[in-house]
Amino acid sequence: MSSKLPSRTRSAGTKLTPEQHAAITARADAEGLELSEYIRRVLLSASAQDDPIHRLESLLHAQLEETLALRILILNLAGLQANGEPLTAERLQAVRAYADEHKAARAQMLLATTTKQSELAASSENQEAA
C-alpha cells in the first residue's frame, strides 16, 4: 500500500528582520526540524486554529506539559528527601519555578521525538510495502 504525499507546488514567502529569523531558526533547531518544515507546521497550525482536532491537540499538549511539570516536581522533591535536605518554602518555590520553566521545552522535545519516530516507522512500512 503506497501512501504518496501530494507534491508541494505552491510557496508562501515573507521578509523577516535578522532577529526574527534568528528566533525562528532557534525554535526550529530546538524542535529538531529544518527551518522550512518548522515554518510549514506553524503556518498550517495557525490556519487550523478553529479545527476541533487542533483544539484537542492543544489541550492534550497543555495536559502533557502539566504532567511533565508534576514529574519534574516529584523527582526533584524526592531527590531532596533522599539527600536529607530540608524542604523549605524557598526550596519548594525554586523547584516549582524550575518545573514551570522547563515543562514546555520538555513537552516539545518529547513530541518532536515521538513525531520523528512515527515518521520513520511510517516510512519504513511504506518501503516494506513497496
Chimera marker file (.cmm) of the C-alpha trace (Angstrom):
<marker_set name="trace">
<marker id="1" x="0.000" y="0.000" z="0.000" r="1" g="1" b="0" radius="0.5"/>
<marker id="2" x="1.609" y="3.213" z="-1.148" r="1" g="1" b="0" radius="0.5"/>
<marker id="3" x="0.545" y="6.454" z="0.531" r="1" g="1" b="0" radius="0.5"/>
<marker id="4" x="2.389" y="9.012" z="-1.539" r="1" g="1" b="0" radius="0.5"/>
<marker id="5" x="2.226" y="12.527" z="-0.197" r="1" g="1" b="0" radius="0.5"/>
<marker id="6" x="0.829" y="15.162" z="-2.550" r="1" g="1" b="0" radius="0.5"/>
<marker id="7" x="3.574" y="17.218" z="-4.165" r="1" g="1" b="0" radius="0.5"/>
<marker id="8" x="4.099" y="20.692" z="-2.826" r="1" g="1" b="0" radius="0.5"/>
<marker id="9" x="3.842" y="23.052" z="-5.768" r="1" g="1" b="0" radius="0.5"/>
<marker id="10" x="3.000" y="26.375" z="-4.100" r="1" g="1" b="0" radius="0.5"/>
<marker id="11" x="5.020" y="28.578" z="-1.815" r="1" g="1" b="0" radius="0.5"/>
<marker id="12" x="4.420" y="31.469" z="0.553" r="1" g="1" b="0" radius="0.5"/>
<marker id="13" x="7.168" y="33.926" z="1.418" r="1" g="1" b="0" radius="0.5"/>
<marker id="14" x="7.812" y="36.777" z="3.795" r="1" g="1" b="0" radius="0.5"/>
<marker id="15" x="10.629" y="39.067" z="4.855" r="1" g="1" b="0" radius="0.5"/>
<marker id="16" x="11.988" y="38.949" z="8.405" r="1" g="1" b="0" radius="0.5"/>
<marker id="17" x="14.341" y="41.047" z="10.463" r="1" g="1" b="0" radius="0.5"/>
<marker id="18" x="17.604" y="39.303" z="11.395" r="1" g="1" b="0" radius="0.5"/>
<marker id="19" x="16.320" y="38.979" z="14.962" r="1" g="1" b="0" radius="0.5"/>
<marker id="20" x="13.050" y="37.377" z="13.837" r="1" g="1" b="0" radius="0.5"/>
<marker id="21" x="14.923" y="34.976" z="11.564" r="1" g="1" b="0" radius="0.5"/>
<marker id="22" x="17.301" y="34.030" z="14.406" r="1" g="1" b="0" radius="0.5"/>
<marker id="23" x="14.378" y="33.445" z="16.783" r="1" g="1" b="0" radius="0.5"/>
<marker id="24" x="12.510" y="31.244" z="14.303" r="1" g="1" b="0" radius="0.5"/>
<marker id="25" x="15.667" y="29.331" z="13.414" r="1" g="1" b="0" radius="0.5"/>
<marker id="26" x="16.345" y="28.734" z="17.113" r="1" g="1" b="0" radius="0.5"/>
<marker id="27" x="12.810" y="27.371" z="17.614" r="1" g="1" b="0" radius="0.5"/>
<marker id="28" x="13.179" y="25.066" z="14.605" r="1" g="1" b="0" radius="0.5"/>
<marker id="29" x="16.520" y="23.811" z="15.919" r="1" g="1" b="0" radius="0.5"/>
<marker id="30" x="15.045" y="23.263" z="19.382" r="1" g="1" b="0" radius="0.5"/>
<marker id="31" x="12.348" y="21.080" z="17.844" r="1" g="1" b="0" radius="0.5"/>
<marker id="32" x="14.851" y="19.249" z="15.654" r="1" g="1" b="0" radius="0.5"/>
<marker id="33" x="13.246" y="20.459" z="12.440" r="1" g="1" b="0" radius="0.5"/>
<marker id="34" x="14.532" y="22.049" z="9.284" r="1" g="1" b="0" radius="0.5"/>
<marker id="35" x="13.527" y="25.701" z="9.118" r="1" g="1" b="0" radius="0.5"/>
<marker id="36" x="11.158" y="25.120" z="6.189" r="1" g="1" b="0" radius="0.5"/>
<marker id="37" x="9.399" y="22.239" z="7.963" r="1" g="1" b="0" radius="0.5"/>
<marker id="38" x="9.061" y="24.248" z="11.173" r="1" g="1" b="0" radius="0.5"/>
<marker id="39" x="7.572" y="27.219" z="9.274" r="1" g="1" b="0" radius="0.5"/>
<marker id="40" x="5.207" y="24.891" z="7.361" r="1" g="1" b="0" radius="0.5"/>
<marker id="41" x="3.951" y="23.383" z="10.633" r="1" g="1" b="0" radius="0.5"/>
<marker id="42" x="3.451" y="26.790" z="12.231" r="1" g="1" b="0" radius="0.5"/>
<marker id="43" x="1.533" y="28.093" z="9.209" r="1" g="1" b="0" radius="0.5"/>
<marker id="44" x="-0.652" y="25.015" z="8.948" r="1" g="1" b="0" radius="0.5"/>
<marker id="45" x="-1.283" y="25.055" z="12.678" r="1" g="1" b="0" radius="0.5"/>
<marker id="46" x="-2.311" y="28.709" z="12.571" r="1" g="1" b="0" radius="0.5"/>
<marker id="47" x="-4.680" y="28.038" z="9.680" r="1" g="1" b="0" radius="0.5"/>
<marker id="48" x="-6.276" y="25.179" z="11.612" r="1" g="1" b="0" radius="0.5"/>
<marker id="49" x="-6.988" y="27.129" z="14.817" r="1" g="1" b="0" radius="0.5"/>
<marker id="50" x="-10.746" y="26.556" z="14.535" r="1" g="1" b="0" radius="0.5"/>
<marker id="51" x="-10.356" y="22.863" z="13.746" r="1" g="1" b="0" radius="0.5"/>
<marker id="52" x="-11.684" y="20.633" z="16.587" r="1" g="1" b="0" radius="0.5"/>
<marker id="53" x="-8.730" y="18.271" z="16.149" r="1" g="1" b="0" radius="0.5"/>
<marker id="54" x="-6.337" y="21.190" z="16.558" r="1" g="1" b="0" radius="0.5"/>
<marker id="55" x="-8.119" y="22.304" z="19.716" r="1" g="1" b="0" radius="0.5"/>
<marker id="56" x="-7.919" y="18.768" z="21.095" r="1" g="1" b="0" radius="0.5"/>
<marker id="57" x="-4.204" y="18.580" z="20.257" r="1" g="1" b="0" radius="0.5"/>
<marker id="58" x="-3.687" y="21.908" z="22.046" r="1" g="1" b="0" radius="0.5"/>
<marker id="59" x="-5.488" y="20.642" z="25.127" r="1" g="1" b="0" radius="0.5"/>
<marker id="60" x="-3.506" y="17.403" z="25.096" r="1" g="1" b="0" radius="0.5"/>
<marker id="61" x="-0.287" y="19.362" z="24.711" r="1" g="1" b="0" radius="0.5"/>
<marker id="62" x="-1.196" y="21.503" z="27.729" r="1" g="1" b="0" radius="0.5"/>
<marker id="63" x="-2.029" y="18.354" z="29.687" r="1" g="1" b="0" radius="0.5"/>
<marker id="64" x="1.320" y="16.832" z="28.726" r="1" g="1" b="0" radius="0.5"/>
<marker id="65" x="3.111" y="19.965" z="29.924" r="1" g="1" b="0" radius="0.5"/>
<marker id="66" x="1.364" y="19.825" z="33.295" r="1" g="1" b="0" radius="0.5"/>
<marker id="67" x="2.055" y="16.093" z="33.658" r="1" g="1" b="0" radius="0.5"/>
<marker id="68" x="5.728" y="16.676" z="32.904" r="1" g="1" b="0" radius="0.5"/>
<marker id="69" x="5.818" y="19.540" z="35.417" r="1" g="1" b="0" radius="0.5"/>
<marker id="70" x="4.424" y="17.199" z="38.072" r="1" g="1" b="0" radius="0.5"/>
<marker id="71" x="7.034" y="14.586" z="37.154" r="1" g="1" b="0" radius="0.5"/>
<marker id="72" x="9.813" y="17.174" z="37.474" r="1" g="1" b="0" radius="0.5"/>
<marker id="73" x="8.428" y="18.272" z="40.850" r="1" g="1" b="0" radius="0.5"/>
<marker id="74" x="8.152" y="14.750" z="42.224" r="1" g="1" b="0" radius="0.5"/>
<marker id="75" x="11.614" y="13.672" z="41.079" r="1" g="1" b="0" radius="0.5"/>
<marker id="76" x="13.282" y="16.827" z="42.376" r="1" g="1" b="0" radius="0.5"/>
<marker id="77" x="11.485" y="16.708" z="45.717" r="1" g="1" b="0" radius="0.5"/>
<marker id="78" x="12.260" y="13.001" z="46.103" r="1" g="1" b="0" radius="0.5"/>
<marker id="79" x="15.916" y="13.777" z="45.342" r="1" g="1" b="0" radius="0.5"/>
<marker id="80" x="15.982" y="16.400" z="48.063" r="1" g="1" b="0" radius="0.5"/>
<marker id="81" x="14.456" y="13.982" z="50.531" r="1" g="1" b="0" radius="0.5"/>
<marker id="82" x="16.833" y="11.174" z="49.552" r="1" g="1" b="0" radius="0.5"/>
<marker id="83" x="19.784" y="13.522" z="50.149" r="1" g="1" b="0" radius="0.5"/>
<marker id="84" x="18.382" y="14.500" z="53.553" r="1" g="1" b="0" radius="0.5"/>
<marker id="85" x="17.964" y="18.125" z="52.569" r="1" g="1" b="0" radius="0.5"/>
<marker id="86" x="15.245" y="20.089" z="54.365" r="1" g="1" b="0" radius="0.5"/>
<marker id="87" x="12.298" y="21.254" z="52.312" r="1" g="1" b="0" radius="0.5"/>
<marker id="88" x="11.957" y="24.979" z="52.881" r="1" g="1" b="0" radius="0.5"/>
<marker id="89" x="9.395" y="27.284" z="51.333" r="1" g="1" b="0" radius="0.5"/>
<marker id="90" x="12.173" y="28.843" z="49.253" r="1" g="1" b="0" radius="0.5"/>
<marker id="91" x="13.381" y="25.436" z="48.031" r="1" g="1" b="0" radius="0.5"/>
<marker id="92" x="9.838" y="24.374" z="47.126" r="1" g="1" b="0" radius="0.5"/>
<marker id="93" x="9.321" y="27.641" z="45.224" r="1" g="1" b="0" radius="0.5"/>
<marker id="94" x="12.611" y="27.118" z="43.352" r="1" g="1" b="0" radius="0.5"/>
<marker id="95" x="11.666" y="23.553" z="42.367" r="1" g="1" b="0" radius="0.5"/>
<marker id="96" x="8.207" y="24.708" z="41.245" r="1" g="1" b="0" radius="0.5"/>
<marker id="97" x="9.688" y="27.564" z="39.210" r="1" g="1" b="0" radius="0.5"/>
<marker id="98" x="12.140" y="25.130" z="37.589" r="1" g="1" b="0" radius="0.5"/>
<marker id="99" x="9.304" y="22.743" z="36.686" r="1" g="1" b="0" radius="0.5"/>
<marker id="100" x="7.219" y="25.566" z="35.197" r="1" g="1" b="0" radius="0.5"/>
<marker id="101" x="10.205" y="26.916" z="33.268" r="1" g="1" b="0" radius="0.5"/>
<marker id="102" x="11.121" y="23.567" z="31.708" r="1" g="1" b="0" radius="0.5"/>
<marker id="103" x="7.766" y="21.853" z="31.111" r="1" g="1" b="0" radius="0.5"/>
<marker id="104" x="7.076" y="23.384" z="27.682" r="1" g="1" b="0" radius="0.5"/>
<marker id="105" x="10.536" y="22.637" z="26.296" r="1" g="1" b="0" radius="0.5"/>
<marker id="106" x="10.387" y="19.083" z="27.635" r="1" g="1" b="0" radius="0.5"/>
<marker id="107" x="6.947" y="18.541" z="26.075" r="1" g="1" b="0" radius="0.5"/>
<marker id="108" x="8.163" y="19.912" z="22.721" r="1" g="1" b="0" radius="0.5"/>
<marker id="109" x="11.209" y="17.644" z="22.811" r="1" g="1" b="0" radius="0.5"/>
<marker id="110" x="9.106" y="14.601" z="23.682" r="1" g="1" b="0" radius="0.5"/>
<marker id="111" x="6.551" y="15.365" z="20.972" r="1" g="1" b="0" radius="0.5"/>
<marker id="112" x="9.264" y="16.034" z="18.372" r="1" g="1" b="0" radius="0.5"/>
<marker id="113" x="10.930" y="12.722" z="19.227" r="1" g="1" b="0" radius="0.5"/>
<marker id="114" x="7.607" y="10.888" z="19.034" r="1" g="1" b="0" radius="0.5"/>
<marker id="115" x="6.769" y="12.573" z="15.725" r="1" g="1" b="0" radius="0.5"/>
<marker id="116" x="10.144" y="11.637" z="14.243" r="1" g="1" b="0" radius="0.5"/>
<marker id="117" x="9.739" y="8.030" z="15.405" r="1" g="1" b="0" radius="0.5"/>
<marker id="118" x="6.261" y="7.866" z="13.881" r="1" g="1" b="0" radius="0.5"/>
<marker id="119" x="7.505" y="9.325" z="10.603" r="1" g="1" b="0" radius="0.5"/>
<marker id="120" x="10.403" y="6.847" z="10.485" r="1" g="1" b="0" radius="0.5"/>
<marker id="121" x="8.065" y="3.942" z="11.211" r="1" g="1" b="0" radius="0.5"/>
<marker id="122" x="5.629" y="5.065" z="8.508" r="1" g="1" b="0" radius="0.5"/>
<marker id="123" x="8.468" y="5.493" z="6.034" r="1" g="1" b="0" radius="0.5"/>
<marker id="124" x="9.780" y="2.026" z="6.870" r="1" g="1" b="0" radius="0.5"/>
<marker id="125" x="6.309" y="0.497" z="6.456" r="1" g="1" b="0" radius="0.5"/>
<marker id="126" x="5.895" y="2.238" z="3.082" r="1" g="1" b="0" radius="0.5"/>
<marker id="127" x="9.274" y="0.942" z="1.900" r="1" g="1" b="0" radius="0.5"/>
<marker id="128" x="8.407" y="-2.601" z="3.011" r="1" g="1" b="0" radius="0.5"/>
<marker id="129" x="5.031" y="-2.440" z="1.244" r="1" g="1" b="0" radius="0.5"/>
<marker id="130" x="6.612" y="-1.213" z="-1.994" r="1" g="1" b="0" radius="0.5"/>
<link id1="1" id2="2" r="1" g="1" b="0" radius="0.2"/>
<link id1="2" id2="3" r="1" g="1" b="0" radius="0.2"/>
<link id1="3" id2="4" r="1" g="1" b="0" radius="0.2"/>
<link id1="4" id2="5" r="1" g="1" b="0" radius="0.2"/>
<link id1="5" id2="6" r="1" g="1" b="0" radius="0.2"/>
<link id1="6" id2="7" r="1" g="1" b="0" radius="0.2"/>
<link id1="7" id2="8" r="1" g="1" b="0" radius="0.2"/>
<link id1="8" id2="9" r="1" g="1" b="0" radius="0.2"/>
<link id1="9" id2="10" r="1" g="1" b="0" radius="0.2"/>
<link id1="10" id2="11" r="1" g="1" b="0" radius="0.2"/>
<link id1="11" id2="12" r="1" g="1" b="0" radius="0.2"/>
<link id1="12" id2="13" r="1" g="1" b="0" radius="0.2"/>
<link id1="13" id2="14" r="1" g="1" b="0" radius="0.2"/>
<link id1="14" id2="15" r="1" g="1" b="0" radius="0.2"/>
<link id1="15" id2="16" r="1" g="1" b="0" radius="0.2"/>
<link id1="16" id2="17" r="1" g="1" b="0" radius="0.2"/>
<link id1="17" id2="18" r="1" g="1" b="0" radius="0.2"/>
<link id1="18" id2="19" r="1" g="1" b="0" radius="0.2"/>
<link id1="19" id2="20" r="1" g="1" b="0" radius="0.2"/>
<link id1="20" id2="21" r="1" g="1" b="0" radius="0.2"/>
<link id1="21" id2="22" r="1" g="1" b="0" radius="0.2"/>
<link id1="22" id2="23" r="1" g="1" b="0" radius="0.2"/>
<link id1="23" id2="24" r="1" g="1" b="0" radius="0.2"/>
<link id1="24" id2="25" r="1" g="1" b="0" radius="0.2"/>
<link id1="25" id2="26" r="1" g="1" b="0" radius="0.2"/>
<link id1="26" id2="27" r="1" g="1" b="0" radius="0.2"/>
<link id1="27" id2="28" r="1" g="1" b="0" radius="0.2"/>
<link id1="28" id2="29" r="1" g="1" b="0" radius="0.2"/>
<link id1="29" id2="30" r="1" g="1" b="0" radius="0.2"/>
<link id1="30" id2="31" r="1" g="1" b="0" radius="0.2"/>
<link id1="31" id2="32" r="1" g="1" b="0" radius="0.2"/>
<link id1="32" id2="33" r="1" g="1" b="0" radius="0.2"/>
<link id1="33" id2="34" r="1" g="1" b="0" radius="0.2"/>
<link id1="34" id2="35" r="1" g="1" b="0" radius="0.2"/>
<link id1="35" id2="36" r="1" g="1" b="0" radius="0.2"/>
<link id1="36" id2="37" r="1" g="1" b="0" radius="0.2"/>
<link id1="37" id2="38" r="1" g="1" b="0" radius="0.2"/>
<link id1="38" id2="39" r="1" g="1" b="0" radius="0.2"/>
<link id1="39" id2="40" r="1" g="1" b="0" radius="0.2"/>
<link id1="40" id2="41" r="1" g="1" b="0" radius="0.2"/>
<link id1="41" id2="42" r="1" g="1" b="0" radius="0.2"/>
<link id1="42" id2="43" r="1" g="1" b="0" radius="0.2"/>
<link id1="43" id2="44" r="1" g="1" b="0" radius="0.2"/>
<link id1="44" id2="45" r="1" g="1" b="0" radius="0.2"/>
<link id1="45" id2="46" r="1" g="1" b="0" radius="0.2"/>
<link id1="46" id2="47" r="1" g="1" b="0" radius="0.2"/>
<link id1="47" id2="48" r="1" g="1" b="0" radius="0.2"/>
<link id1="48" id2="49" r="1" g="1" b="0" radius="0.2"/>
<link id1="49" id2="50" r="1" g="1" b="0" radius="0.2"/>
<link id1="50" id2="51" r="1" g="1" b="0" radius="0.2"/>
<link id1="51" id2="52" r="1" g="1" b="0" radius="0.2"/>
<link id1="52" id2="53" r="1" g="1" b="0" radius="0.2"/>
<link id1="53" id2="54" r="1" g="1" b="0" radius="0.2"/>
<link id1="54" id2="55" r="1" g="1" b="0" radius="0.2"/>
<link id1="55" id2="56" r="1" g="1" b="0" radius="0.2"/>
<link id1="56" id2="57" r="1" g="1" b="0" radius="0.2"/>
<link id1="57" id2="58" r="1" g="1" b="0" radius="0.2"/>
<link id1="58" id2="59" r="1" g="1" b="0" radius="0.2"/>
<link id1="59" id2="60" r="1" g="1" b="0" radius="0.2"/>
<link id1="60" id2="61" r="1" g="1" b="0" radius="0.2"/>
<link id1="61" id2="62" r="1" g="1" b="0" radius="0.2"/>
<link id1="62" id2="63" r="1" g="1" b="0" radius="0.2"/>
<link id1="63" id2="64" r="1" g="1" b="0" radius="0.2"/>
<link id1="64" id2="65" r="1" g="1" b="0" radius="0.2"/>
<link id1="65" id2="66" r="1" g="1" b="0" radius="0.2"/>
<link id1="66" id2="67" r="1" g="1" b="0" radius="0.2"/>
<link id1="67" id2="68" r="1" g="1" b="0" radius="0.2"/>
<link id1="68" id2="69" r="1" g="1" b="0" radius="0.2"/>
<link id1="69" id2="70" r="1" g="1" b="0" radius="0.2"/>
<link id1="70" id2="71" r="1" g="1" b="0" radius="0.2"/>
<link id1="71" id2="72" r="1" g="1" b="0" radius="0.2"/>
<link id1="72" id2="73" r="1" g="1" b="0" radius="0.2"/>
<link id1="73" id2="74" r="1" g="1" b="0" radius="0.2"/>
<link id1="74" id2="75" r="1" g="1" b="0" radius="0.2"/>
<link id1="75" id2="76" r="1" g="1" b="0" radius="0.2"/>
<link id1="76" id2="77" r="1" g="1" b="0" radius="0.2"/>
<link id1="77" id2="78" r="1" g="1" b="0" radius="0.2"/>
<link id1="78" id2="79" r="1" g="1" b="0" radius="0.2"/>
<link id1="79" id2="80" r="1" g="1" b="0" radius="0.2"/>
<link id1="80" id2="81" r="1" g="1" b="0" radius="0.2"/>
<link id1="81" id2="82" r="1" g="1" b="0" radius="0.2"/>
<link id1="82" id2="83" r="1" g="1" b="0" radius="0.2"/>
<link id1="83" id2="84" r="1" g="1" b="0" radius="0.2"/>
<link id1="84" id2="85" r="1" g="1" b="0" radius="0.2"/>
<link id1="85" id2="86" r="1" g="1" b="0" radius="0.2"/>
<link id1="86" id2="87" r="1" g="1" b="0" radius="0.2"/>
<link id1="87" id2="88" r="1" g="1" b="0" radius="0.2"/>
<link id1="88" id2="89" r="1" g="1" b="0" radius="0.2"/>
<link id1="89" id2="90" r="1" g="1" b="0" radius="0.2"/>
<link id1="90" id2="91" r="1" g="1" b="0" radius="0.2"/>
<link id1="91" id2="92" r="1" g="1" b="0" radius="0.2"/>
<link id1="92" id2="93" r="1" g="1" b="0" radius="0.2"/>
<link id1="93" id2="94" r="1" g="1" b="0" radius="0.2"/>
<link id1="94" id2="95" r="1" g="1" b="0" radius="0.2"/>
<link id1="95" id2="96" r="1" g="1" b="0" radius="0.2"/>
<link id1="96" id2="97" r="1" g="1" b="0" radius="0.2"/>
<link id1="97" id2="98" r="1" g="1" b="0" radius="0.2"/>
<link id1="98" id2="99" r="1" g="1" b="0" radius="0.2"/>
<link id1="99" id2="100" r="1" g="1" b="0" radius="0.2"/>
<link id1="100" id2="101" r="1" g="1" b="0" radius="0.2"/>
<link id1="101" id2="102" r="1" g="1" b="0" radius="0.2"/>
<link id1="102" id2="103" r="1" g="1" b="0" radius="0.2"/>
<link id1="103" id2="104" r="1" g="1" b="0" radius="0.2"/>
<link id1="104" id2="105" r="1" g="1" b="0" radius="0.2"/>
<link id1="105" id2="106" r="1" g="1" b="0" radius="0.2"/>
<link id1="106" id2="107" r="1" g="1" b="0" radius="0.2"/>
<link id1="107" id2="108" r="1" g="1" b="0" radius="0.2"/>
<link id1="108" id2="109" r="1" g="1" b="0" radius="0.2"/>
<link id1="109" id2="110" r="1" g="1" b="0" radius="0.2"/>
<link id1="110" id2="111" r="1" g="1" b="0" radius="0.2"/>
<link id1="111" id2="112" r="1" g="1" b="0" radius="0.2"/>
<link id1="112" id2="113" r="1" g="1" b="0" radius="0.2"/>
<link id1="113" id2="114" r="1" g="1" b="0" radius="0.2"/>
<link id1="114" id2="115" r="1" g="1" b="0" radius="0.2"/>
<link id1="115" id2="116" r="1" g="1" b="0" radius="0.2"/>
<link id1="116" id2="117" r="1" g="1" b="0" radius="0.2"/>
<link id1="117" id2="118" r="1" g="1" b="0" radius="0.2"/>
<link id1="118" id2="119" r="1" g="1" b="0" radius="0.2"/>
<link id1="119" id2="120" r="1" g="1" b="0" radius="0.2"/>
<link id1="120" id2="121" r="1" g="1" b="0" radius="0.2"/>
<link id1="121" id2="122" r="1" g="1" b="0" radius="0.2"/>
<link id1="122" id2="123" r="1" g="1" b="0" radius="0.2"/>
<link id1="123" id2="124" r="1" g="1" b="0" radius="0.2"/>
<link id1="124" id2="125" r="1" g="1" b="0" radius="0.2"/>
<link id1="125" id2="126" r="1" g="1" b="0" radius="0.2"/>
<link id1="126" id2="127" r="1" g="1" b="0" radius="0.2"/>
<link id1="127" id2="128" r="1" g="1" b="0" radius="0.2"/>
<link id1="128" id2="129" r="1" g="1" b="0" radius="0.2"/>
<link id1="129" id2="130" r="1" g="1" b="0" radius="0.2"/>
</marker_set>
